[in-house]
Amino acid sequence: FRTKAVRKAREREVPVRFQNIGCHHPHIPEDGSTSTLCVLCAKKYNKFKSENPSVPYKDYPVKAVKSAICCQECKVHLCIKRGSTCWTDWHTKVEY
């Protein structure tokens, strides 16, 4: 008779962006670069492009947008504009 092996529950590391701690405020870096793509727009754009290769660019529902605004804590560029949910999505969702 053998006892069952007990596995320790692994602590899952929660990314800082979901922890609601720190200074997740929009900020424009010193270099003021406006040629950096919003990380979420770029992900959404690349995902759509790979899943729909026959769709012309003009018909894409999302474009890769350049943004000078960066999250002070996460250090990623995100767009903040009317109709965009990138800032909120980045800080609250795992899948986009």
Buried (B, 14 or more C-beta within 10 A) or exposed (E): EEEEEEEEEEEEEEEBBEEEEEEBEEEEEEEEEEEBBBBBBBBBBEEBBEEEEEEEEEEBEBBBBBBBBBBEBBEBBBBBEEEBEBBEBBBEEEEE
